Amino acid sequence: MLAGCASSGGTSTDAALDPDNPWLVAGAASSTGPSGPRSGVPDTTLQAENGDGGAVDRLALNAIADIEDFWKAEYGKHFEGEFQPASKYISWNAREDAGVDFCKTDTYKFVNAAYCRLDHSIGWDRGVLLPLIEEKFGPMAVVMVLAHEYGHAIQGKAKMTGFFTGALVKEQQADCLAGVFLRHVAEGDSAHFTLNMTDGLDGVLGATIAVRDADPSDPDNVHGSAFERVTAVQLGYTDGASACKEIDRKEIEERRGNLPVTFEVDDEENQQLPVDRDSLESVAQALAKNFPLREAPTFDYTGVTDDCSGVTTTEPVSYCPDTNTVGTDIPDLAERGGPLDGTDEPLTAVVQGDYNAFVVFVSRYMLAVQQERGLDLTGAQTAGSRTACLSGAFTTKLSEEDSDPRLSANDLDEAVSGLLADGKAAADVDGEVVQSGYQRLEAFRTGVLDGESACWSDFD
């Protein structure tokens, strides 16, 4: 977050094979049902050029087979013309010097998965990228990767894009089209895979966050922030292919509104607000300004509210309805806003930063907002989701020009990372959290994009 500042943006175009493909590794997981490959189902007969017939290629080809079956059935319902499956599939091991060419690119050290518009083919690295994704986020994350690449194949043939279409639009459309297919899997209609709404879908979203644009001020980063990528996947999952067709430059600009998309000052990424009493008091003043209450809560910065009748105390910030008090363990909260384990790993879904802490503080105030309306503060699906939504609505208020403190470019991603990891900003008064990270993020996204009124109507 910033202590008060205008923004600019950058665009880029892509070549036949995008060198900045979002699955490139720089330098180098129903609610409770099963998630992953179905047992006892024969592998597809599809083959990949240069494939080794191993587990990774089988996973990739089974994913491709189900994706193709889905779009064969659905394509004509949404797009003109006939569905054209990819011309071929190419597998390689990026560790091997004697690699093959893919889309006029030497695949040695090419840690990637991609669609090639030159010959309408799809390729993947079975040696480094896909095993790493599967290890960190589960097999359904690999399916997501290939559904995204097939999204590029769909958009080109369906004329969703043109010569002058920017890379960000293409990437958002592909994420959205992947979300459409994931809904099909989650509904139990995929031959080779199942997907639940908890660890399965959370792993998919974790992989999406991991390949976000980490430096929003770099003009070559045109695939979207974690918040934007998750939003695109959720648009497809929730609203279907029609929503993907609506994604263009204008739609993205309208969706962004005043949300910061680039760093506004030099070294902004490292200029985090300290999570201390002064900063928390500043956030509290902004909360009172944007969500004024007849009886404002008391803020206790000496620790969480112990001995609150009938309520389980939450850490590192709590709300006690009886005394209308927000209690904060500042050292504990500051740890959340500081360096986190896993930040330096390749393909990490961990986004460290001050707003990962501040949004939890914000969420406990939002319980006071609900109490003044006479709403029940217990229940993860209701009070917890409503809390996440209201926290999102306030987050957008921080993007206004006169806001102090003011939202910084990475703050949304910091909140998204925390919501997916443990969901403390989506907890009810007792700390109960919706099990699905997808639902937590959906609630927060609703608040950010649709505002306070949607929180009252959507999470009644």
QUIMO-V161089 format. One record per helix or strand of 2 or more residues. SS is the DSSP state (helix for helix, strand for strand). FROM is the first residue (numbers start at 1). TO is the last residue. If there is no record, write none. Layout:
ss;from;to
SS;FROM;TO
SS;FROM;TO
//
This chain:
ss;from;to
strand;36;37
helix;55;78
strand;88;92
strand;101;102
strand;105;106
strand;113;116
strand;121;125
helix;129;137
helix;139;157
helix;167;186
strand;193;194
helix;199;210
helix;226;239
helix;241;245
helix;249;256
helix;268;270
helix;277;290
strand;298;300
strand;317;320
strand;325;328
helix;330;337
helix;355;372
helix;380;397
helix;411;421
helix;424;426
helix;437;450
helix;452;458
//
